[in-house]
Each structure stands twice: as structure tokens, then as C-alpha cells.
Amino acid sequence: MTEQNILMTDPTITLTANIVAVKKRISLAATSVGRKATDIRLIAVTKTFSIGHVEAAISAGLIDLGENKIQEALHKQAIAKQQAYWHFIGHLQSNKARKAIAFDWVHSLNSVELLRRLNSAAADSGRLINLLIQADISGESTKHGASKPEIYRILDYARECQFAKIKGLMTIPPWSENPEKTRPYFRALRELRDELRSNEPDVVQLDHLSMGMSHDLEVAVEEGATMVRIGTAIFGRRTTKSK
């Protein structure tokens, strides 16, 4: 029986060991550049995995959960018995903004229009929502990130928003089996954050950088990630695609 099959049968059997291994990787990477591991938030990406996996992850201490499909996440939220912070990490269409208010964090803000709709929906619901701007670092249109001029427009509009709060940046680099090839993109995101902080000091603090996944988390942490989005290294390889 493979590790994935074992995990599918009883999520608690290998989950704890996997989490320990991931946290050790984060700690070693942070220490290597003089950072504290406690400054990096581990987001368990539960997309396509069962509610059993979700609850096992929370029981094991992972209270930050990432999903990239609205309906799948809302279903899990409705039946989950334990409290967690929910992160939307997929592409968010403007017409889904009201449903996205169910999340604590949205990592994929990419336009002024989406920010306007999220702020309006959050105001109507009477709750705050934390946002990260998805930056187009690689120039890949399929990644749905915002260009630098659009990011400045977003920050300018953020002055008017009382319920949607921008907390940092996110990026998805081009895929490479070699983690070092993602380093320039992570570094560019950190440098963009520093530029925005310098040029727009009165708007937002931009404390967070969401970058890095199972295969390149060390590089991301070394380049300043405060959030890493980890799925495979925690839950194993997915056998089904998210719908």
C-alpha cells in the first residue's frame, strides 16, 4: 500500500510526520538566512482532498487552509467541525467576489474592479477581509497576476477601502523542477514589495509575501516568504483534479 493510499484511508497516520518534515525544512531555510521559522505561516493546501484530511490537518495544528475553488471550499467550510483560517489561493473572478467573503484571506487580488467588489461585499457582510495582490512577475498571462501599473492603481484605490485590507503580495512563478530557477521570481517579488513600501508608505504595510510550494519552499523562505502554500509535501500527490 502506498503512502498516499494509507493517507486516504486514515489521514492521521502519515500527516503528523509529513508536517514535522515540512516544518523542519522551513526552520532550516529560515535559519540559513537569519530568519525565525515562526515568521513563516504554513498554509496547508487542501484542494481536492476530503473533509477527513481537512479535519486531520487542523487536529495536527495546521489552522491555515488553502483552497482554489470557491464551491469546494464552501462545502468544506460548511461541514468542518473545527475552526480554521481559510485562504483562497486560486484565480478569483469579479462575479465571485461575494462568495469569496467567506474566506479570511484572498491571495489573488489582481484588479481595481475586484478590490471594489470585495470591499463592497465585505462592507455588506460587516466583516474585514485580508487581501494579497497577485503580482505578474513572470509575464505569463495564464497566471492572472496584476502588472506593476495596475498594482499602483490598486494601492491608490485601497485608500478608499475600509473593509478590504491589503496585507502583501503573492506570485506564482513558472514551473521548474529546479527550485533555483524560481529564485529570481521570488526575489523580484520581495524587491517589488520594498519598492511599493517606499513609494506608498501611507497606504498599506505590505507585511506578507505569499510564495513557495512543496518543491521550492526553501528558496522562497530564503528570499523572504512569510506564507508558503504546501499541498503535496503534507498530503501526498493528488490522484484527482479539482473540479
C-alpha positions as CSV (number, residue, x, y, z in Angstrom):
1,M,0.0,0.0,0.0
2,T,1.4,3.4,-1.0
3,E,1.8,6.3,1.4
4,Q,-1.0,8.1,-0.5
5,N,-3.3,5.2,-0.1
6,I,-2.5,4.9,3.6
7,L,-3.2,8.7,4.0
8,M,-6.5,8.3,2.1
9,T,-7.6,5.5,4.5
10,D,-6.5,7.2,7.7
11,P,-5.3,10.8,7.3
12,T,-3.7,10.9,10.7
13,I,-1.2,8.1,10.0
14,T,1.3,9.9,7.9
15,L,0.1,13.5,8.3
16,T,2.0,14.3,11.5
17,A,5.3,13.0,10.2
18,N,4.8,15.0,7.0
19,I,4.1,18.2,8.9
20,V,7.1,17.7,11.1
21,A,9.3,17.2,8.0
22,V,7.9,20.4,6.3
23,K,8.3,22.5,9.4
24,K,11.9,21.3,9.7
25,R,12.5,22.3,6.1
26,I,11.1,25.8,6.8
27,S,13.2,26.1,10.0
28,L,16.4,25.1,8.3
29,A,15.8,27.5,5.4
30,A,14.9,30.4,7.8
31,T,17.9,29.8,10.0
32,S,20.2,29.8,7.0
33,V,19.4,33.4,6.3
34,G,19.0,34.6,9.8
35,R,15.2,34.5,10.0
36,K,12.8,33.0,12.5
37,A,10.7,30.0,11.4
38,T,7.9,31.4,13.5
39,D,7.7,34.3,11.0
40,I,6.6,31.9,8.2
41,R,3.0,30.9,8.0
42,L,2.4,27.4,6.8
43,I,-0.7,27.1,4.6
44,A,-1.9,23.6,4.0
45,V,-3.4,23.4,0.5
46,T,-6.3,21.0,0.9
47,K,-7.8,21.4,-2.6
48,T,-9.2,18.0,-3.9
49,F,-8.6,16.4,-0.5
50,S,-11.5,15.1,1.6
51,I,-13.1,16.7,4.7
52,G,-11.3,14.0,6.7
53,H,-8.0,15.4,5.5
54,V,-9.1,18.9,6.4
55,E,-10.1,17.9,9.9
56,A,-7.0,15.8,10.4
57,A,-4.8,18.7,9.3
58,I,-6.5,21.1,11.8
59,S,-6.2,18.5,14.6
60,A,-2.5,18.3,13.8
61,G,-2.1,22.0,14.3
62,L,-2.5,23.4,10.8
63,I,-5.1,26.1,11.2
64,D,-4.4,27.9,7.8
65,L,-6.0,26.0,4.9
66,G,-5.7,26.9,1.2
67,E,-8.3,26.2,-1.5
68,N,-8.5,27.3,-5.1
69,K,-12.2,26.5,-5.9
70,I,-14.9,28.5,-4.3
71,Q,-17.6,25.8,-4.2
72,E,-15.3,23.1,-3.0
73,A,-14.1,25.4,-0.2
74,L,-17.6,26.5,0.8
75,H,-18.7,22.9,1.1
76,K,-15.7,22.0,3.3
77,Q,-16.3,25.1,5.5
78,A,-20.0,24.1,6.0
79,I,-19.2,20.7,7.3
80,A,-15.9,21.2,9.0
81,K,-16.3,20.7,12.8
82,Q,-13.2,22.7,13.7
83,Q,-12.2,26.3,13.3
84,A,-9.5,27.4,10.8
85,Y,-8.4,30.3,8.7
86,W,-9.4,29.8,5.1
87,H,-7.2,31.2,2.3
88,F,-8.4,31.5,-1.3
89,I,-5.4,30.9,-3.5
90,G,-6.9,30.4,-6.9
91,H,-8.0,32.8,-9.7
92,L,-10.9,34.9,-8.5
93,Q,-13.4,36.2,-11.0
94,S,-15.1,39.5,-10.1
95,N,-18.5,38.0,-10.2
96,K,-17.5,35.6,-7.4
97,A,-16.4,38.3,-5.0
98,R,-19.4,38.0,-2.7
99,K,-18.8,34.3,-2.2
100,A,-15.1,35.0,-1.5
101,I,-16.1,36.9,1.6
102,A,-16.4,33.5,3.3
103,F,-12.6,33.4,3.3
104,D,-10.3,35.1,5.8
105,W,-7.6,35.7,3.1
106,V,-7.7,36.1,-0.6
107,H,-4.3,35.7,-2.3
108,S,-5.3,36.6,-5.8
109,L,-6.4,40.2,-5.9
110,N,-5.4,41.5,-9.4
111,S,-7.5,44.5,-10.3
112,V,-9.1,47.6,-9.0
113,E,-12.6,46.3,-10.0
114,L,-12.1,43.1,-8.0
115,L,-10.9,45.2,-5.0
116,R,-14.0,47.4,-5.3
117,R,-16.3,44.4,-5.3
118,L,-14.6,42.7,-2.4
119,N,-14.7,45.8,-0.3
120,S,-18.4,46.3,-1.1
121,A,-19.2,42.7,-0.3
122,A,-17.2,42.8,2.9
123,A,-18.9,46.0,3.9
124,D,-22.3,44.5,3.3
125,S,-21.4,41.5,5.5
126,G,-19.9,43.6,8.2
127,R,-16.5,41.8,8.3
128,L,-13.0,42.5,7.2
129,I,-11.2,40.5,4.6
130,N,-7.4,40.3,4.2
131,L,-6.0,40.6,0.6
132,L,-2.8,39.9,-1.1
133,I,-2.1,41.3,-4.6
134,Q,-1.1,38.7,-7.1
135,A,1.8,40.2,-8.9
136,D,2.7,39.4,-12.5
137,I,6.4,38.8,-12.1
138,S,6.8,36.2,-14.9
139,G,4.8,37.8,-17.7
140,E,2.6,34.7,-18.1
141,S,-1.0,35.8,-18.8
142,T,-2.3,32.5,-17.7
143,K,-1.2,33.2,-14.1
144,H,-3.7,36.2,-13.9
145,G,-1.4,38.5,-12.0
146,A,-1.5,42.3,-11.9
147,S,1.1,44.4,-13.8
148,K,3.1,46.9,-11.8
149,P,1.0,49.9,-13.1
150,E,-2.2,48.0,-12.0
151,I,-0.7,47.3,-8.6
152,Y,-0.1,51.0,-8.1
153,R,-3.7,51.7,-9.2
154,I,-4.9,49.0,-6.7
155,L,-3.0,50.6,-3.9
156,D,-4.3,54.0,-4.8
157,Y,-7.9,52.7,-4.6
158,A,-7.1,50.9,-1.4
159,R,-7.2,54.3,0.4
160,E,-10.9,54.3,0.0
161,C,-11.4,50.7,1.3
162,Q,-12.4,50.2,4.9
163,F,-13.3,46.5,4.9
164,A,-10.9,45.0,2.3
165,K,-7.4,45.3,3.7
166,I,-4.3,44.7,1.5
167,K,-1.6,42.9,3.5
168,G,1.0,42.0,0.9
169,L,1.9,40.3,-2.4
170,M,1.6,36.9,-3.9
171,T,3.2,35.3,-7.0
172,I,3.2,32.1,-8.9
173,P,6.5,31.6,-10.8
174,P,6.9,29.5,-14.0
175,W,7.1,25.8,-13.1
176,S,10.6,24.3,-12.9
177,E,11.8,21.1,-11.3
178,N,14.9,23.0,-10.3
179,P,14.0,25.3,-7.3
180,E,16.8,27.6,-8.0
181,K,15.1,28.7,-11.3
182,T,12.3,30.1,-9.2
183,R,14.6,32.2,-7.0
184,P,14.7,35.2,-9.4
185,Y,10.9,35.5,-9.3
186,F,10.7,35.3,-5.5
187,R,13.5,37.9,-5.2
188,A,11.7,40.1,-7.7
189,L,8.5,39.9,-5.6
190,R,10.4,40.9,-2.5
191,E,12.1,43.8,-4.3
192,L,8.7,44.9,-5.7
193,R,7.3,44.9,-2.1
194,D,10.2,47.0,-0.9
195,E,9.6,49.5,-3.8
196,L,5.9,49.7,-3.0
197,R,6.6,50.2,0.7
198,S,9.0,53.1,-0.2
199,N,6.7,54.8,-2.7
200,E,3.4,54.2,-1.0
201,P,4.2,54.3,2.8
202,D,0.8,55.8,3.8
203,V,-1.4,53.1,2.1
204,V,-0.6,49.7,3.5
205,Q,2.2,47.9,5.4
206,L,2.6,45.0,2.9
207,D,3.9,42.7,5.6
208,H,3.3,39.4,3.7
209,L,4.8,37.6,0.8
210,S,2.9,34.5,-0.3
211,M,5.3,32.4,-2.4
212,G,6.7,28.9,-2.4
213,M,5.2,25.5,-2.6
214,S,6.3,21.9,-1.8
215,H,9.2,21.7,-4.2
216,D,10.7,25.2,-3.7
217,L,9.7,26.3,-0.2
218,E,13.4,26.6,0.9
219,V,14.2,29.1,-1.9
220,A,11.0,31.1,-1.1
221,V,11.8,31.3,2.6
222,E,15.4,32.4,1.8
223,E,14.0,35.2,-0.3
224,G,11.6,36.4,2.3
225,A,8.3,34.4,2.1
226,T,6.0,34.9,5.1
227,M,3.5,32.4,3.7
228,V,4.2,29.1,2.0
229,R,1.4,27.2,0.2
230,I,2.1,23.5,0.8
231,G,0.0,20.6,-0.5
232,T,1.9,17.6,-1.8
233,A,4.6,17.6,0.9
234,I,1.8,17.3,3.5
235,F,-1.0,15.3,1.9
236,G,0.8,13.4,-0.8
237,R,0.2,13.6,-4.5
238,R,-3.3,14.2,-5.7
239,T,-5.0,11.5,-7.6
240,T,-7.9,13.6,-8.8
241,K,-8.2,17.0,-10.3
242,S,-10.0,19.8,-8.6
243,K,-13.4,20.5,-10.2
